[in-house]
Amino acid sequence: MQKNKLIKKYNKQVKMYEKNRNNPTLAPWRREILKGLQGKVLEVGVGAGANFAFYDKASIHITGVDFSPEMLKSARKAADSHQVNTELLLKNVENLDFESNSFDHIVSTLSLCSYQNPAGVLAKFNKWCRQDGSIRLLEHGLSSNKFLSLSQKAIDPIFTKISGCHCDRDILQLVKKANIKVDRVDRYWSDIVYLIWAKPSVN
Ligand SMILES: C[S@@+](CC[C@H](N)C(=O)[O-])C[C@H]1O[C@@H](n2cnc3c(N)ncnc32)[C@H](O)[C@@H]1O
């Protein structure tokens, strides 16, 4: 989907994402994937700041990036209310660049579904993340169940038109394509939900 259209779509969805901050299904997955993070953290596609409640705020500085001004406004409120040390950048993640080794950890939750080139975004994590740091992903994508994956592929065009995000992306394939080193994968809901703990490849 064209960038400006997608930004408008996400601007309009901000109330839904605010309500979803306390989603009881997502909360344990968010807590699990963010466990133990300290130092400088980059969160791409930060949205309404749904993860802020789950960081260890004593020891963290978050750089949150999103191209939706409405999402970022909401993320600012969430960061202030959770007292998380946060800098927010209104940027397109796909055009973004940082110096090598800028971050201890990089987090993406439910954002790989939206990018035009998700493997390209992931590949940049190898440069931005310190070698002794980690890449943490909580994403939805293609199921391992044949019937479900066929259905996901069939509905993807309409799903994208309505929500702005793709439902048929093979997240592990994208991670592999980006040359990111996977340490652990947990999957839920017929493998539609992916929790991935990974490390950057040498850059
Ligand atoms: C599905 S929401 C997920 C929000 C949040 N990460 C969460 O876990 O609730 C995807 C977010 O990514 C942002 N996004 C999508 N494509 C982007 C891009 N190319 N650059 C920056 N932000 C983007 C959207 O504006 C939206 O806030």
PDBQT file of the ligand as one rigid body, heavy atoms in Angstrom, charges set to zero:
ROOT
HETATM    1  C1  LIG A 301       0.239  -2.994  13.714  1.00  0.00    +0.000 C 
HETATM    2  S1  LIG A 301       0.857  -1.537  14.439  1.00  0.00    +0.000 S 
HETATM    3  C2  LIG A 301       1.775  -2.173  15.819  1.00  0.00    +0.000 C 
HETATM    4  C3  LIG A 301       2.064  -1.136  16.853  1.00  0.00    +0.000 C 
HETATM    5  C4  LIG A 301       2.900  -1.616  18.055  1.00  0.00    +0.000 C 
HETATM    6  N1  LIG A 301       4.212  -2.058  17.677  1.00  0.00    +0.000 N 
HETATM    7  C5  LIG A 301       2.206  -2.696  18.855  1.00  0.00    +0.000 C 
HETATM    8  O1  LIG A 301       2.826  -3.713  19.157  1.00  0.00    +0.000 OA
HETATM    9  O2  LIG A 301       1.035  -2.499  19.233  1.00  0.00    +0.000 OA
HETATM   10  C6  LIG A 301       2.116  -1.115  13.272  1.00  0.00    +0.000 C 
HETATM   11  C7  LIG A 301       2.744   0.230  13.540  1.00  0.00    +0.000 C 
HETATM   12  O3  LIG A 301       3.855   0.401  12.643  1.00  0.00    +0.000 OA
HETATM   13  C8  LIG A 301       3.802   1.692  12.066  1.00  0.00    +0.000 C 
HETATM   14  N2  LIG A 301       4.451   1.601  10.756  1.00  0.00    +0.000 N 
HETATM   15  C9  LIG A 301       4.086   0.819   9.718  1.00  0.00    +0.000 A 
HETATM   16  N3  LIG A 301       4.915   0.995   8.672  1.00  0.00    +0.000 NA
HETATM   17  C10 LIG A 301       5.834   1.927   9.077  1.00  0.00    +0.000 A 
HETATM   18  C11 LIG A 301       6.959   2.535   8.459  1.00  0.00    +0.000 A 
HETATM   19  N4  LIG A 301       7.321   2.219   7.207  1.00  0.00    +0.000 N 
HETATM   20  N5  LIG A 301       7.679   3.430   9.171  1.00  0.00    +0.000 NA
HETATM   21  C12 LIG A 301       7.317   3.757  10.440  1.00  0.00    +0.000 A 
HETATM   22  N6  LIG A 301       6.270   3.219  11.086  1.00  0.00    +0.000 NA
HETATM   23  C13 LIG A 301       5.539   2.310  10.409  1.00  0.00    +0.000 A 
HETATM   24  C14 LIG A 301       2.316   2.049  12.001  1.00  0.00    +0.000 C 
HETATM   25  O4  LIG A 301       2.109   3.447  11.943  1.00  0.00    +0.000 OA
HETATM   26  C15 LIG A 301       1.800   1.415  13.285  1.00  0.00    +0.000 C 
HETATM   27  O5  LIG A 301       1.870   2.310  14.364  1.00  0.00    +0.000 OA
ENDROOT
TORSDOF 0
